Amino acid sequence: MPGKLYLCATPIGNLEDITYRVVRTLKEVDLIAAEDTRNSIKLLNHFAIRTPMTSYHEYNKIEKAYDLVAKMREGKEVALITDAGTPGISDPGEELVRICCEEGIEVTSLPGPAACVTALTMSGLPTRRFAFEAFLPRGKKERADILNQLRQETRTMIFYEAPHHLKKTLAELYAVLGDRKIAVCRELTKRYEERALMTLSECLDLYQTKEPRGEYVLIVEGKAFEELRKEEQKTWESLSIAEHVKLYEDEGADRKKAMKLVAEDRGMRKRDVYQALLQLDP
């Protein structure tokens, strides 16, 4: 029988956050694939885990994935751990999971810490709908494209950022999104954990004098539906009913759906929209 891949969540700071199930699994598997073996050995030593380790990181994620799959085909059980948190969330584990699924290897996830969820739940901002963006791309064009797409995002947004890039990222978020609420979280689960809820402009002022330290999770308020609605209204107010219907059809709606949306936008009955179209195209 082939082996299995276990995605094992490890602490993001406080070692007490590891689960009994993860500790047991790490002791029982044949091999642990770790993002940074030098970092992970400290965790394994703390819990007296003697299982052999191998490195699995950004620079060997494809070649090593097939090597690990080959071992699992032979019946080996493999656990994947990241430096901190849940594997597969904004790290190379995503590729290993994808390849395992393609190759018919069973994958299971052992739940535990994740910085994005930890920060979101303590942020004080809406949690029902959220968009996880992780680290923004470093490439100038791709970064600008993604920020522009997020301009109209109504869900709460989650970003990761390193201290030496924090000020630049805050300035870009302010320039593109405007003065939204933001929860700045750092040192999560550790002794000096911090969470500060403020506006982006206040945050920019704060870091003019405060030096960023530690890894950051930024939770940013989504665009208010009312504000989005006003902007959309400005778009169609200058259009005829026919042009308004075509606007929705160009976005992929069929004629019936487009007429319904136009009626809702304009506070009309759908029948009146239909009659207006008939007069133009009897």
C-alpha positions as CSV (number, residue, x, y, z in Angstrom):
1,M,0.0,0.0,0.0
2,P,1.3,3.5,-0.8
3,G,2.0,5.9,2.1
4,K,0.4,9.1,2.9
5,L,1.3,12.8,3.2
6,Y,0.5,14.5,6.5
7,L,0.4,18.3,6.6
8,C,1.3,19.1,10.2
9,A,0.7,22.6,11.6
10,T,3.4,23.8,13.9
11,P,3.4,26.7,16.4
12,I,3.8,30.3,15.0
13,G,5.4,31.3,18.3
14,N,4.2,29.7,21.4
15,L,5.3,26.0,21.5
16,E,2.3,25.1,23.6
17,D,0.1,25.6,20.6
18,I,1.2,22.3,19.0
19,T,-1.4,19.6,19.1
20,Y,-1.0,16.1,20.7
21,R,-2.0,14.6,17.3
22,V,0.8,16.5,15.5
23,V,3.4,15.4,18.0
24,R,2.3,11.8,17.8
25,T,2.3,11.9,14.0
26,L,5.7,13.5,13.7
27,K,7.0,10.6,15.9
28,E,5.3,7.9,13.9
29,V,6.0,8.8,10.3
30,D,9.0,7.6,8.4
31,L,10.2,11.0,7.3
32,I,9.7,14.7,8.0
33,A,10.0,17.2,5.1
34,A,10.8,20.6,6.6
35,E,11.1,24.0,5.0
36,D,14.3,24.8,7.1
37,T,15.8,21.8,8.9
38,R,18.0,24.1,11.0
39,N,14.9,25.8,12.3
40,S,12.7,22.7,12.7
41,I,15.4,20.7,14.6
42,K,14.7,23.0,17.6
43,L,11.0,22.1,17.6
44,L,11.7,18.4,17.2
45,N,14.3,18.4,20.0
46,H,11.9,20.2,22.3
47,F,9.3,17.4,21.9
48,A,11.9,14.6,21.7
49,I,11.0,13.7,18.1
50,R,13.8,11.6,16.6
51,T,12.3,11.0,13.1
52,P,14.7,11.7,10.2
53,M,14.3,15.0,8.4
54,T,14.9,16.2,4.8
55,S,14.7,19.7,3.4
56,Y,11.8,20.8,1.2
57,H,11.8,24.5,0.3
58,E,11.1,27.0,-2.4
59,Y,14.2,26.1,-4.4
60,N,13.7,22.4,-4.7
61,K,9.9,22.2,-4.4
62,I,9.2,20.4,-7.7
63,E,12.2,18.0,-8.0
64,K,12.0,17.1,-4.3
65,A,8.2,16.7,-4.5
66,Y,8.6,13.9,-7.0
67,D,11.3,12.3,-4.8
68,L,8.9,12.4,-1.8
69,V,6.1,11.0,-3.9
70,A,8.4,8.1,-5.0
71,K,9.1,7.3,-1.3
72,M,5.3,7.4,-0.5
73,R,4.7,5.0,-3.4
74,E,7.0,2.6,-1.7
75,G,4.8,2.8,1.4
76,K,6.7,5.5,3.4
77,E,4.6,7.9,5.5
78,V,5.8,11.5,5.2
79,A,5.0,14.6,7.3
80,L,5.4,18.1,5.9
81,I,6.1,21.0,8.2
82,T,6.8,24.6,7.5
83,D,8.9,27.1,9.6
84,A,5.7,28.1,11.4
85,G,2.0,27.6,10.9
86,T,0.1,25.4,8.5
87,P,1.9,23.9,5.5
88,G,0.5,24.8,2.1
89,I,-0.5,28.4,3.2
90,S,1.7,30.7,1.3
91,D,4.6,28.3,1.2
92,P,6.1,25.6,-1.1
93,G,3.9,22.9,0.4
94,E,1.2,23.9,-2.0
95,E,3.2,22.3,-4.8
96,L,3.8,19.1,-3.0
97,V,0.0,18.7,-2.2
98,R,-0.8,19.4,-5.9
99,I,1.6,16.8,-7.1
100,C,0.5,14.2,-4.6
101,C,-3.1,14.7,-5.7
102,E,-2.1,14.3,-9.4
103,E,-0.1,11.2,-8.5
104,G,-2.8,9.5,-6.5
105,I,-1.1,9.9,-3.1
106,E,-3.5,10.4,-0.1
107,V,-3.1,13.7,1.7
108,T,-4.5,14.7,5.1
109,S,-4.2,17.9,7.0
110,L,-3.7,18.1,10.8
111,P,-5.2,21.4,11.9
112,G,-3.4,23.9,14.0
113,P,-1.9,27.4,14.1
114,A,-2.1,29.7,11.1
115,A,-1.0,33.4,11.4
116,C,-3.6,34.6,9.0
117,V,-6.6,33.2,10.9
118,T,-5.1,34.1,14.3
119,A,-4.7,37.7,13.3
120,L,-8.1,37.9,11.6
121,T,-10.0,36.6,14.6
122,M,-8.4,39.2,17.0
123,S,-8.4,42.1,14.5
124,G,-11.8,43.6,15.4
125,L,-12.7,43.8,11.7
126,P,-15.4,41.7,9.9
127,T,-14.5,38.0,9.7
128,R,-17.4,36.4,7.8
129,R,-15.8,37.2,4.3
130,F,-12.1,37.7,3.8
131,A,-9.5,37.6,1.1
132,F,-6.0,36.2,2.0
133,E,-3.3,37.9,-0.1
134,A,-0.2,36.7,1.9
135,F,2.9,38.6,0.7
136,L,2.3,41.0,-2.2
137,P,4.5,40.3,-5.2
138,R,7.8,42.1,-5.4
139,G,7.6,42.7,-9.1
140,K,6.5,46.3,-9.7
141,K,3.9,45.6,-12.4
142,E,2.4,42.5,-10.9
143,R,2.2,44.2,-7.5
144,A,0.4,47.3,-9.0
145,D,-2.0,45.0,-10.9
146,I,-3.0,43.1,-7.7
147,L,-3.4,46.3,-5.7
148,N,-5.5,47.8,-8.4
149,Q,-7.8,44.7,-8.3
150,L,-8.1,45.1,-4.6
151,R,-9.4,48.6,-4.9
152,Q,-13.0,47.4,-5.1
153,E,-12.6,44.5,-2.7
154,T,-15.5,44.4,-0.2
155,R,-14.0,41.5,1.9
156,T,-11.6,42.0,4.8
157,M,-8.1,41.6,3.3
158,I,-5.1,39.8,5.0
159,F,-1.5,40.6,4.1
160,Y,1.8,39.3,5.4
161,E,4.8,41.6,5.5
162,A,8.4,41.7,6.6
163,P,9.6,44.6,8.8
164,H,11.9,46.1,6.2
165,H,9.1,46.4,3.6
166,L,6.4,47.5,6.0
167,K,6.5,51.2,5.5
168,K,6.5,50.9,1.7
169,T,3.5,48.5,1.8
170,L,1.5,50.7,4.1
171,A,2.1,53.7,1.9
172,E,1.0,51.8,-1.2
173,L,-2.1,50.5,0.5
174,Y,-3.1,54.0,1.6
175,A,-2.5,55.4,-1.9
176,V,-4.6,52.7,-3.6
177,L,-7.3,51.9,-1.0
178,G,-7.7,55.2,0.8
179,D,-7.9,55.7,4.5
180,R,-9.3,52.3,5.6
181,K,-9.2,50.7,9.0
182,I,-6.3,48.4,9.6
183,A,-5.3,46.0,12.3
184,V,-1.5,45.6,12.6
185,C,-0.6,42.4,14.3
186,R,2.9,41.2,15.2
187,E,4.7,38.7,17.5
188,L,1.5,36.6,17.4
189,T,1.2,34.1,20.3
190,K,4.5,35.3,21.8
191,R,5.1,37.1,25.0
192,Y,5.1,40.6,23.4
193,E,2.2,40.0,21.1
194,E,0.7,43.2,19.7
195,R,-2.5,44.2,17.9
196,A,-3.3,47.8,17.1
197,L,-6.5,48.8,15.3
198,M,-6.3,52.2,13.6
199,T,-6.6,53.9,10.2
200,L,-4.0,53.5,7.5
201,S,-3.1,57.2,7.8
202,E,-2.6,56.8,11.6
203,C,-0.5,53.7,10.9
204,L,1.7,55.6,8.5
205,D,2.2,58.4,11.0
206,L,3.0,55.8,13.7
207,Y,5.8,54.2,11.7
208,Q,7.4,57.5,10.9
209,T,9.0,57.3,14.3
210,K,8.5,53.6,15.3
211,E,10.9,51.1,13.8
212,P,9.2,48.0,12.5
213,R,10.3,44.8,14.2
214,G,9.2,41.2,13.7
215,E,6.9,39.6,11.1
216,Y,3.6,41.4,10.5
217,V,0.1,40.4,9.6
218,L,-2.0,43.3,8.3
219,I,-5.8,43.0,8.4
220,V,-7.4,45.7,6.1
221,E,-11.0,46.7,6.0
222,G,-12.8,46.0,2.8
223,K,-14.6,48.7,0.8
224,A,-18.1,49.5,2.1
225,F,-20.9,48.2,0.0
226,E,-22.6,51.7,0.1
227,E,-19.5,53.3,-1.3
228,L,-19.1,50.7,-4.0
229,R,-22.8,51.1,-4.9
230,K,-22.4,54.9,-5.3
231,E,-19.4,54.4,-7.6
232,E,-21.3,51.9,-9.7
233,Q,-24.2,54.2,-10.0
234,K,-22.0,57.0,-11.4
235,T,-20.9,54.5,-14.0
236,W,-24.4,53.8,-15.4
237,E,-26.2,57.1,-14.7
238,S,-25.0,58.5,-18.0
239,L,-26.1,55.4,-19.9
240,S,-29.3,54.7,-21.7
241,I,-31.3,51.6,-20.6
242,A,-30.0,49.7,-23.6
243,E,-26.4,50.7,-22.9
244,H,-27.0,49.7,-19.2
245,V,-28.3,46.3,-20.3
246,K,-25.3,45.8,-22.6
247,L,-22.9,46.7,-19.8
248,Y,-24.1,43.6,-17.8
249,E,-24.2,41.4,-20.9
250,D,-20.6,42.3,-21.7
251,E,-19.8,41.1,-18.1
252,G,-21.3,37.7,-19.0
253,A,-25.0,38.0,-17.9
254,D,-27.7,36.7,-20.3
255,R,-30.4,39.1,-21.4
256,K,-32.9,38.1,-18.8
257,K,-30.4,38.5,-15.9
258,A,-29.1,41.8,-17.4
259,M,-32.6,43.3,-17.4
260,K,-33.2,42.2,-13.9
261,L,-29.9,43.9,-12.7
262,V,-30.8,47.1,-14.6
263,A,-34.2,47.1,-13.0
264,E,-32.6,46.8,-9.5
265,D,-30.1,49.5,-10.3
266,R,-32.7,52.0,-11.5
267,G,-35.5,51.1,-9.1
268,M,-37.7,50.1,-12.1
269,R,-39.9,47.1,-12.8
270,K,-38.3,44.5,-15.0
271,R,-41.3,44.8,-17.3
272,D,-40.5,48.5,-17.8
273,V,-36.9,47.7,-18.8
274,Y,-38.2,45.2,-21.3
275,Q,-40.7,47.7,-22.8
276,A,-37.9,50.3,-23.1
277,L,-35.8,47.8,-25.1
278,L,-38.8,46.9,-27.3
279,Q,-39.2,50.5,-28.3
280,L,-35.6,50.6,-29.5
281,D,-35.7,47.2,-31.2
282,P,-39.4,46.3,-32.0
